[in-house]
Amino acid sequence: MRFGIFLPNGSNGYIPSKGSPIYEPTFEHNKRISQEAEDLGFDFVLSMMKYRGFGGETGYWDSCLESFTLMSAIASVTSSIGLFPSISILSQHPAVVARMIATIDDISDGRCGLNIVTGWNKAEYEQMGMWPGSSHYTERYTYAKEYVDILKSLWKYGRCTYEGKFFRLDDCIVLPKPKGEIPIVCAGQSPKGKQFVAENANHQFVMTGKKNLIAGVADITARSSAVNRKVGIYALYHMIIADTDEAAKNITEKIVREVDTGAVSNILSSAALDTNPTGTSDQLKAALKQDVEEGNMAFMGIPVLYGSVGTLVEKIKKLEDETGIDGLLFSWPNFLDGLRKFGREISPNLT
Ligand SMILES: Cc1cc2nc3c(=O)[nH]c(=O)nc-3n(C[C@H](O)[C@H](O)[C@H](O)COP(=O)(O)O)c2cc1C
């Protein structure tokens, strides 16, 4: 299995709760995480992009370091770890992004991929006059398909002429080209999102507990083999590591008890507007009361693996055997403590 880290480039990482550390994102923090992750054998780091946070008492995601500029800096202070910036496709033209990726590819000597974010959260884009209207809820993957076709054409040929519903390029030239193929990842979870992933991406990020993960892997495998492609699945998990299972459970329960209800209600109000069915927005709504192992809103709907080192080794082995995922992507309440424990005590026992 491959292991990655979901970098905390937004405030407070990925936990909207007063029971977890509250902090501003900094380059120094993300740099140390990336460098230590590289030394400990992690395969990749991914940074997110949020243009508007969800507030509440914790100011959840109110600050967010820009994903491309951050990954560009991280590229220059690392040497082997894979780098995935995230593009919120409504925010920048694909020809600009093709060039930004080619630049990070050059700085990192071919370590850069790209996470495609279609954008379900109107408030982020409306504040900049970039929200195309409610048609985007249902058309976001048609827009994404045009976007990715343009990126791929520019990376392959260095030029592109294109006439689509959303984009028009007239002999657009973008050089230099990246050294090799740029791996595309996407976390589409709705049926339209999954079909987009199967047809266009190299990997899918999923955010769901073990029960749905088994069905999810089968679904993506079927969709991608139907179009003669192979798509790897990486599951996103929070990890709570403590000396005993009981202590890990207590930390987990404190985070749930002290959930930032203001931030969660802002997240759910935005999700309620999304008319693309059975995707992440619906998942978030369901996560209000869900068990932490399946994804509770105190953890942003991201499922949690908790326990002692020994228990976590067993849980991860089971997850791999029972689901057939290709990798895991982690977030911790305290990233540096978490990645050191995982890299030194858990990962060596997984083989
Ligand atoms: C690992 C991971 C990374 C993500 N990164 C971002 C991000 O940077 N910005 C963002 O707005 N959404 C992000 N998302 C949300 C997804 O990109 C996607 O919009 C969401 O899952 C909606 O899927 P759907 O369109 O199929 O409903 C991420 C999700 C996961 C699981």
The ligand as a Tripos MOL2 file, in Angstrom:
@<TRIPOS>MOLECULE
LIG
   31    33     1     0     0
SMALL
NO_CHARGES

@<TRIPOS>ATOM
      1 C1         -8.6860   13.6770   -0.1140 C.3       1 LIG1
      2 C2         -9.6820   14.7220   -0.5260 C.ar      1 LIG1
      3 C3         -9.2290   15.9740   -0.9270 C.ar      1 LIG1
      4 C4        -10.1240   16.9980   -1.2720 C.ar      1 LIG1
      5 N1         -9.6390   18.2350   -1.5750 N.ar      1 LIG1
      6 C5        -10.5070   19.2580   -1.7360 C.ar      1 LIG1
      7 C6        -10.0380   20.6000   -1.8980 C.ar      1 LIG1
      8 O1         -8.8430   20.8690   -1.9140 O.2       1 LIG1
      9 N2        -10.9690   21.5860   -2.0330 N.ar      1 LIG1
     10 C7        -12.3120   21.3200   -2.0450 C.ar      1 LIG1
     11 O2        -13.0880   22.2450   -2.1710 O.2       1 LIG1
     12 N3        -12.7740   20.0620   -1.9550 N.ar      1 LIG1
     13 C8        -11.9050   19.0360   -1.7680 C.ar      1 LIG1
     14 N4        -12.3820   17.7550   -1.6160 N.ar      1 LIG1
     15 C9        -13.7950   17.4920   -1.9490 C.3       1 LIG1
     16 C10       -13.8740   16.8080   -3.3080 C.3       1 LIG1
     17 O3        -12.9750   17.3300   -4.2330 O.3       1 LIG1
     18 C11       -15.2220   16.8250   -4.0060 C.3       1 LIG1
     19 O4        -15.6060   18.1240   -4.3370 O.3       1 LIG1
     20 C12       -16.2560   16.3160   -3.1540 C.3       1 LIG1
     21 O5        -15.8770   15.0620   -2.7090 O.3       1 LIG1
     22 C13       -17.5710   16.3220   -3.9250 C.3       1 LIG1
     23 O6        -17.7350   15.1530   -4.6420 O.3       1 LIG1
     24 P1        -18.9930   15.0840   -5.5930 P.3       1 LIG1
     25 O7        -18.8340   16.2270   -6.5300 O.co2     1 LIG1
     26 O8        -18.8910   13.7910   -6.3500 O.co2     1 LIG1
     27 O9        -20.1800   15.1870   -4.7170 O.co2     1 LIG1
     28 C14       -11.5120   16.7340   -1.2550 C.ar      1 LIG1
     29 C15       -11.9740   15.4690   -0.8670 C.ar      1 LIG1
     30 C16       -11.0780   14.4750   -0.4770 C.ar      1 LIG1
     31 C17       -11.6090   13.1390   -0.0370 C.3       1 LIG1
@<TRIPOS>BOND
     1     1     2 1
     2     2     3 ar
     3     2    30 ar
     4     3     4 ar
     5     4     5 ar
     6     4    28 ar
     7     5     6 ar
     8     6     7 ar
     9     6    13 1
    10     7     8 2
    11     7     9 ar
    12     9    10 ar
    13    10    11 2
    14    10    12 ar
    15    12    13 ar
    16    13    14 ar
    17    14    15 1
    18    14    28 ar
    19    15    16 1
    20    16    17 1
    21    16    18 1
    22    18    19 1
    23    18    20 1
    24    20    21 1
    25    20    22 1
    26    22    23 1
    27    23    24 1
    28    24    25 2
    29    24    26 1
    30    24    27 1
    31    28    29 ar
    32    29    30 ar
    33    30    31 1
@<TRIPOS>SUBSTRUCTURE
     1 LIG1         1 GROUP 0 **** ****
